[in-house]
Amino acid sequence: NTAVTGFIFTMFDSNGDPIAGLTLTAQRNIDGAGWVNFVNAGAIANLTLGAYSLDIAAADFNGGEIACRFSATGAKELQFKIRTI
């Protein structure tokens, strides 16, 4: 239940190359409760070379295991899990 400022991740196209300029959907799943949008999902910053930044609200990390999913048309879906305990 702690906010994270400037969480950076990279998106890739089907060839595995970084891809910039995407309109992303950012979702999280807390302890298997189902997918919902991150609180700040609408404010993802497009950095450079396929890198993006998201400020994650404390409520998005209020659990033991947080599954994250980032997707956009033209990009491979990115999924990973964070264990907070």
C-alpha positions as a LaTeX table, in Angstrom:
\begin{tabular}{lrrr}
\hline
Residue & $x$ (\AA) & $y$ (\AA) & $z$ (\AA) \\
\hline
Asn1 & 0.00 & 0.00 & 0.00 \\
Thr2 & 2.78 & 2.39 & $-1.02$ \\
Ala3 & 2.77 & 4.71 & $-4.03$ \\
Val4 & 5.52 & 4.46 & $-6.64$ \\
Thr5 & 6.49 & 7.53 & $-8.64$ \\
Gly6 & 7.89 & 7.10 & $-12.14$ \\
Phe7 & 7.54 & 3.32 & $-12.59$ \\
Ile8 & 9.23 & 2.72 & $-15.97$ \\
Phe9 & 8.50 & $-0.12$ & $-18.39$ \\
Thr10 & 9.15 & $-0.76$ & $-22.09$ \\
Met11 & 6.71 & $-1.87$ & $-24.80$ \\
Phe12 & 7.75 & $-3.91$ & $-27.84$ \\
Asp13 & 6.28 & $-4.60$ & $-31.28$ \\
Ser14 & 5.81 & $-8.09$ & $-32.75$ \\
Asn15 & 9.46 & $-8.13$ & $-33.88$ \\
Gly16 & 10.72 & $-7.41$ & $-30.37$ \\
Asp17 & 11.69 & $-3.83$ & $-31.14$ \\
Pro18 & 10.82 & $-1.04$ & $-28.68$ \\
Ile19 & 7.79 & 0.95 & $-29.85$ \\
Ala20 & 6.95 & 4.53 & $-28.87$ \\
Gly21 & 3.82 & 6.63 & $-29.25$ \\
Leu22 & 1.33 & 4.01 & $-28.07$ \\
Thr23 & $-2.01$ & 4.62 & $-26.40$ \\
Leu24 & $-1.78$ & 2.15 & $-23.55$ \\
Thr25 & $-4.25$ & 0.27 & $-21.40$ \\
Ala26 & $-2.74$ & $-0.28$ & $-17.94$ \\
Gln27 & $-4.38$ & $-2.74$ & $-15.57$ \\
Arg28 & $-3.60$ & $-4.45$ & $-12.31$ \\
Asn29 & $-4.98$ & $-7.45$ & $-10.45$ \\
Ile30 & $-4.59$ & $-7.47$ & $-6.67$ \\
Asp31 & $-4.41$ & $-10.94$ & $-5.11$ \\
Gly32 & $-6.45$ & $-12.51$ & $-7.92$ \\
Ala33 & $-9.46$ & $-10.20$ & $-7.52$ \\
Gly34 & $-9.77$ & $-9.39$ & $-11.25$ \\
Trp35 & $-8.36$ & $-6.87$ & $-13.70$ \\
Val36 & $-9.05$ & $-3.15$ & $-13.21$ \\
Asn37 & $-7.33$ & $-0.04$ & $-14.52$ \\
Phe38 & $-4.53$ & 1.52 & $-12.52$ \\
Val39 & $-5.71$ & 4.68 & $-10.74$ \\
Asn40 & $-3.42$ & 6.82 & $-12.94$ \\
Ala41 & $-3.81$ & 4.72 & $-16.12$ \\
Gly42 & $-4.77$ & 7.79 & $-18.15$ \\
Ala43 & $-1.55$ & 9.61 & $-17.31$ \\
Ile44 & 1.10 & 7.30 & $-18.74$ \\
Ala45 & 4.05 & 9.31 & $-20.03$ \\
Asn46 & 5.69 & 8.35 & $-23.32$ \\
Leu47 & 9.41 & 8.76 & $-22.63$ \\
Thr48 & 11.69 & 7.61 & $-25.47$ \\
Leu49 & 12.74 & 4.44 & $-27.32$ \\
Gly50 & 9.58 & 2.56 & $-26.26$ \\
Ala51 & 9.87 & 3.45 & $-22.59$ \\
Tyr52 & 6.84 & 4.66 & $-20.64$ \\
Ser53 & 6.35 & 5.94 & $-17.11$ \\
Leu54 & 3.41 & 5.53 & $-14.74$ \\
Asp55 & 2.91 & 6.97 & $-11.26$ \\
Ile56 & 1.33 & 4.11 & $-9.32$ \\
Ala57 & $-1.10$ & 5.02 & $-6.54$ \\
Ala58 & $-0.85$ & 3.35 & $-3.13$ \\
Ala59 & $-4.27$ & 1.73 & $-3.68$ \\
Asp60 & $-2.86$ & $-0.12$ & $-6.72$ \\
Phe61 & $-0.32$ & $-1.91$ & $-4.50$ \\
Asn62 & $-2.69$ & $-2.72$ & $-1.63$ \\
Gly63 & $-2.16$ & $-6.49$ & $-1.60$ \\
Gly64 & 0.38 & $-9.29$ & $-1.47$ \\
Glu65 & 0.65 & $-10.09$ & $-5.19$ \\
Ile66 & 0.02 & $-7.50$ & $-7.88$ \\
Ala67 & $-0.27$ & $-8.72$ & $-11.46$ \\
Cys68 & 0.31 & $-5.95$ & $-14.02$ \\
Arg69 & $-0.81$ & $-5.86$ & $-17.64$ \\
Phe70 & 0.03 & $-3.22$ & $-20.26$ \\
Ser71 & $-1.40$ & $-3.46$ & $-23.78$ \\
Ala72 & $-1.86$ & $-1.39$ & $-26.94$ \\
Thr73 & $-2.71$ & $-1.94$ & $-30.58$ \\
Gly74 & 0.47 & $-2.82$ & $-32.47$ \\
Ala75 & 2.42 & $-3.94$ & $-29.39$ \\
Lys76 & 3.05 & $-7.18$ & $-27.57$ \\
Glu77 & 1.14 & $-7.35$ & $-24.30$ \\
Leu78 & 3.41 & $-6.94$ & $-21.28$ \\
Gln79 & 2.51 & $-8.89$ & $-18.13$ \\
Phe80 & 4.40 & $-9.41$ & $-14.90$ \\
Lys81 & 3.75 & $-9.96$ & $-11.20$ \\
Ile82 & 5.07 & $-8.03$ & $-8.23$ \\
Arg83 & 5.10 & $-9.61$ & $-4.78$ \\
Thr84 & 4.83 & $-6.93$ & $-2.10$ \\
Ile85 & 5.31 & $-9.18$ & 0.92 \\
\hline
\end{tabular}
